[in-house]
Amino acid sequence: MTRKTWTADIEFEENEVATDARVTIHMDGAECVGRGRARRNPQDPSVPIIGEELAAARAFADLSHKLLDESAQILELHLGRHVELTS
């Protein structure tokens, strides 16, 4: 069995109304980036960890869609035909 390790870095930028997250996954010399944003309702208290968690979750969701698209494109190159990946 071959074992590989991919790593992910998450960076946050925050202000009083929003938190932006950027997740970068490093894999076999390549990388892929996902982005997410969480907006705070002005009537809600400022709890930074909530914004960070939501923004990170959305960044990982964005990343997962990009990885699926990339996988489909690579598979299409190898098969020579269109493919649709389903969950």
C-alpha positions, 0 to 999 in steps of 0.5 A: 500500500502506498501512503501519501500525505496532503496538507492544508493551510487555512488563512483568515482575514477578519473585520467587524462585519465579515470573516474570509477564509482561504484554504490551500491544499498541498498535494504531490507538488500541486495545490488547490485553493478554496475560499469562503466568507461568513458575514455577521448580522449586526444584531449578533454579538461578535464571536470570532470563532463562529465566523472562522468556523463558518468561513472555513467550512465554506472554503472547504466546500468550495475546495471540495467542488474544485477537487471534484471538477479537477478529478473529472477533467483528469478522468476525461483526459484518460478515458477520452470522453465526458464523465459526470462524477456523482456522490 
